[in-house]
Every structure is written in structure tokens, then in C-alpha cells.
Amino acid sequence: MQEQASARRRVYLMRHGSVTYFDAAGRPVLPEQVPLNELGRSQADAAGHAFAAAGIQFDRVIVSGLPRTVETAARVLAVTQQQIEPETWPELHEIRGGRLSTIPKDELKRAFTGAFEGLVEPGQRFLGGESVGEMMDRVHPALDRLRADRHWDTVLLVMHGGVNCAILSLALTGQRMFLGGLAQEAGCINALDVGADERDWVVRFVNHVPPSPLQPEARTTTMEQLFQQYRRAS
């Protein structure tokens, strides 16, 4: 831990690098198993170079345990040459979808994108599976536990789009709300500062993508892209 901690502590919140959810034959890959693709590996390395260039040292690194977060964190640590064993917090797993085959065809688009549009109702389910409220009910206590531990100054969380939205929404509103329109590009970095008070959050920046900070080609959301991939594959 850094010797002189400031009044607020720093949370770097990443989304894992890019992955491929459908194989060459159009078959879906289990989200619990999918690794980074070539682009995702380069995004993780780019994030590592950004941290290294700024001289940022982490006291702790936390991942959800899914391979795409583990691999992203490992690549960041390799580039920054930090010998830290990432901690696995399964309660920060991505929002869990249900079975696509059970969703009526005319409800598929909403099932893909509904949890990431505007101010989302807690009962909105993702792909017929876990609801946004259920995800917040496991993510928020994990954040409380992290903040209650005073033995760190700078932490890196490598998580998922939905989980990141839950964390950012809490930081921005101070309430159990979910802002679905917060873009989280693959490999992005967010920076948040936390104080001792429960509502003492400062959001420094959101969705910074080191390989392309201005994101000139970004016009669709991750879930819109996945829905189009699913339609082409089905």
C-alpha cells in the first residue's frame, strides 16, 4: 500500500477485452468459457501500457473469475510488471442470461438490449435470466465490503459491462438505480474515487479506451452488436 494515502482512494474499473461469443460456424460459445480474442488481447495490453505510462501501482486486483476477466487482468499486470495475485470475487460475475430458445422471437431484441437502455427498471431481465435488481443486490454488498477494507489505496477491478454499469450508476446517483446507457467498450477503463462516507464517490472519467480514446467508429452498443451476431447465426 502507498505510504501516504489521500482522503479518497482510487478505483480503476475495467471491462474485459473483446471476446467472440459465436464460433466460425455460428454456434454460441458458453459465456462462462469464452476467452479473449486477438483484439481483446491487444486491448488488455493497451490498457496495461496506459497504466504503466502513468506509473500507476495497484495494491489489489480483483476479477470476477470468468476467463475473460482473468486473462485481461493477467495481461495488464504483465505489461505493468506488477507481481499481484488477482482475487476472485464471483459475486461480481456478469449479469446472467437465460435460455435464448425460450424467448419468443418478437421479444428477442428487447431481451438483448432492454437491460441497457435508459433508466432500467430493477425487474428488467437480461435474456430472460437474472434481473437488473438481482444483479445490483449482489454487486452493491461486494462494493461495501471492498470499501470497508482500509488496507488499500488503489485497486483495479476487471469486470463486465453490466457489472460496471451497476457500479457506475451507484457512484453517480448514490442510489439503487441502473443507468443502462453508460457505454462500456471492451477493454475500457473508468476511474472512481471513494471516501469514507457511503455517498462519497467522485467519478473521474468513464469508458476511456486506450487504443482509441475518441472512439470515432463507435455507433452501436455491445448488446446491439451481439443481437445482430445472434440473428446472423440463427
LINLIN-V238432 format. One record per backbone hydrogen bond with DSSP energy under -0.5 kcal/mol. CO is the residue of the C=O (numbers start at 1). NH is the residue of the N-H. Records with the same first field share a line. If there is no record, write none. Layout:
BEGIN
CO->NH + NH
END
This chain:
BEGIN
3->5
9->194
10->12 + 155
11->13 + 192
12->14 + 157
13->190
14->159
16->187
18->37
19->21
21->29
23->26
27->23
30->33 + 34
32->67
35->20
37->41
38->42
39->43
40->44
41->45
42->46
43->47
44->48
45->49
46->50
47->51
48->52
49->53
50->54
51->56
52->55
60->156
61->87
62->158
63->89
66->69 + 70
67->71
68->72
69->73
70->74
71->75
72->76
73->77
74->78
75->79
76->80
77->81 + 82
82->84
84->86
87->63 + 89
88->90
89->92
90->93
96->130
98->100
99->102
100->103
102->104
104->107
105->108
107->111
108->112
109->113
110->114
111->127
113->116
114->117
118->120 + 180
121->124
122->133
124->132
125->127
126->129
127->98
130->126
131->135
132->136
133->137
134->138
135->138 + 139
136->140
138->142
139->143
140->144
141->145
142->146
143->147
144->148
145->149
146->149
148->150
153->10
154->59 + 60
155->12 + 157
156->62 + 158
157->14 + 159
158->64
159->16
160->164
161->165
162->166
163->167
164->168
165->169
166->170
167->171
168->172
169->173
170->174
175->177
178->120 + 180
179->182
181->183
185->188
188->15
189->208
190->13
191->204 + 205
192->11
193->202
194->9
197->200
199->201
200->195
202->193 + 204
205->191
207->209
208->189 + 210
209->212
210->213
212->215
215->218
217->219
221->225
222->226
223->227
224->228
225->229
226->230
227->231
228->232
229->233
230->234
END
